[in-house]
Amino acid sequence: MFGFKKELKKYNYSKEELESFQYAKIATDSGVIWIKLFNQDTPNTVSNFAFLANDGFYNDLIFHRVIPGFMAQGGCPEGSGTGGPDWAIECETNSQNQIHNKGSLSMAHAGPNTGGSQFFLCFVPCPHLDGQHTVFGGIEESDSESFTVLDNIKQSDKIISIKISKDRD
């Protein structure tokens, strides 16, 4: 992720496959967070996240960076914030829904077009990140249980698994 240029990966899922990437169920030490994915607005970022999740990449990783009043970041296989896959993806910051609200799921990166596996969940609105990081999903406003789990994430909490589905189970 840092210090060198990686090949940019593009996904070519069919319309039907992409349509099946509606929700991410993030099981954590604190409980489950349901994320509505923005598969139409940010198809490559959602595809990348779904590919990694479906491959078990995120299983048993931790939230390696948690800043109260800001965000919780996870998805680093090293647990330090320096790891990721052997590729990067382009930012999709010019699409719809690029507002960092409480509960937004956004791609972490070390500069434009360097994101890979690391993501963050906003604890509060973060307008200074709008247009800088790809927002590719979020907790639905009516989902108080997911917001409660989000509010309870602590440093080094485990991401037990991330499952991608067409419907909420």
C-alpha positions in Angstrom: 0.0 0.0 0.0 2.9 2.4 0.7 6.0 3.4 -1.2 5.4 1.8 -4.6 2.9 1.8 -7.4 0.6 -1.2 -7.7 -1.4 -2.3 -10.7 -4.9 -0.9 -10.7 -7.4 -3.7 -10.6 -10.7 -3.5 -12.5 -13.6 -5.8 -11.9 -16.0 -6.9 -14.6 -18.8 -8.6 -12.8 -22.0 -9.1 -14.7 -25.0 -6.8 -13.9 -26.6 -9.7 -12.1 -23.5 -10.5 -10.0 -23.1 -6.8 -9.1 -26.8 -6.6 -8.1 -26.2 -9.4 -5.6 -23.7 -7.2 -3.7 -26.4 -5.3 -1.7 -25.3 -5.8 1.9 -22.2 -6.4 4.0 -22.7 -8.2 7.3 -19.7 -7.2 9.4 -19.4 -9.5 12.4 -17.2 -8.0 15.1 -16.4 -8.6 18.8 -18.9 -5.9 19.6 -21.7 -7.4 17.5 -23.0 -7.2 13.9 -23.0 -4.1 11.7 -25.1 -4.2 8.5 -23.9 -2.0 5.7 -26.0 -1.1 2.6 -23.5 -1.2 -0.3 -23.5 1.4 -3.0 -23.0 -1.1 -5.8 -24.4 1.2 -8.5 -22.5 4.3 -7.5 -19.1 2.7 -6.7 -19.2 -0.6 -8.6 -15.4 -1.3 -8.6 -14.9 -0.5 -5.0 -17.9 -2.6 -4.0 -16.7 -5.4 -6.2 -13.2 -5.3 -4.7 -14.7 -5.4 -1.1 -17.0 -8.2 -2.1 -14.2 -10.2 -3.7 -12.0 -9.9 -0.6 -14.9 -10.6 1.8 -16.0 -13.7 -0.2 -12.4 -15.0 -0.2 -12.3 -14.7 3.6 -9.6 -12.0 3.5 -11.1 -10.0 6.3 -11.8 -13.0 8.6 -10.1 -12.5 12.0 -8.4 -9.2 11.2 -8.7 -6.3 13.7 -9.7 -2.7 13.7 -6.1 -1.6 13.9 -6.8 2.2 14.1 -9.7 3.5 16.2 -9.9 7.2 16.9 -12.9 8.0 19.2 -15.0 10.8 17.7 -13.6 10.1 14.2 -13.5 6.5 12.8 -12.5 2.8 13.1 -10.2 1.4 10.4 -9.7 -2.2 9.5 -8.8 -4.5 6.7 -5.0 -4.6 7.1 -3.6 -8.2 7.1 -0.5 -7.0 9.0 -2.6 -5.3 11.8 -0.5 -2.2 11.5 -2.1 -0.2 8.6 0.7 -1.0 6.2 -0.7 -4.1 4.5 -3.1 -5.0 1.7 -3.5 -7.0 -1.5 -1.0 -7.0 -4.3 -3.1 -4.5 -6.2 -4.8 -1.1 -5.8 -8.1 0.2 -7.1 -9.1 3.6 -8.5 -11.0 6.0 -6.3 -14.6 6.6 -7.2 -15.0 9.9 -5.5 -17.0 11.6 -8.3 -20.0 9.3 -8.0 -23.2 9.7 -6.0 -23.4 9.3 -2.2 -19.9 10.6 -1.6 -20.8 12.1 1.8 -19.0 10.9 5.0 -21.8 10.6 7.5 -22.0 8.6 10.8 -22.0 5.0 9.7 -20.4 5.6 6.3 -18.1 2.8 4.9 -15.2 4.3 3.1 -12.0 3.1 1.4 -8.8 4.0 3.2 -5.7 4.8 1.1 -2.3 6.4 1.1 -3.1 8.8 -1.7 -5.4 8.8 -4.8 -5.8 5.3 -6.4 -3.9 3.4 -3.8 -6.7 1.7 -1.9 -6.8 -2.0 -1.6 -8.3 -3.7 1.4 -8.4 -1.2 4.2 -11.6 0.6 5.0 -13.0 2.7 7.7 -16.4 3.4 9.4 -17.2 6.9 10.4 -18.3 7.5 14.0 -19.4 11.1 13.1 -19.9 13.1 10.0 -16.5 13.8 8.4 -17.1 16.4 5.6 -13.3 17.0 5.3 -13.1 13.5 3.7 -15.8 14.1 1.1 -14.3 13.8 -2.4 -11.0 12.4 -1.0 -12.0 8.8 -0.1 -14.6 6.6 -1.8 -17.7 6.1 0.3 -19.0 2.7 -0.9 -21.7 2.0 1.7 -23.3 2.9 5.0 -25.5 1.9 7.9 -29.1 2.5 7.0 -30.6 5.4 9.1 -33.2 3.1 10.7 -30.7 0.5 11.8 -30.2 1.5 15.5 -28.6 -1.9 16.4 -25.8 -1.4 13.8 -25.2 2.1 15.1 -25.0 0.8 18.6 -22.4 -1.8 17.6 -20.4 0.9 15.7 -20.4 3.1 18.8 -18.9 0.3 20.8 -15.9 -0.6 18.5 -12.6 -0.3 20.3 -8.9 -0.5 19.3 -8.0 -4.1 18.3 -11.5 -5.4 18.2 -11.7 -8.4 15.9 -13.5 -8.5 12.6 -14.8 -12.0 12.9 -16.1 -12.1 9.3 -17.6 -10.0 6.5 -20.3 -11.6 4.4 -21.8 -10.1 1.2 -25.4 -10.8 0.4 -28.3 -9.7 -1.7 -30.6 -9.5 1.3 -30.3 -9.0 5.0 -30.5 -12.4 6.7 
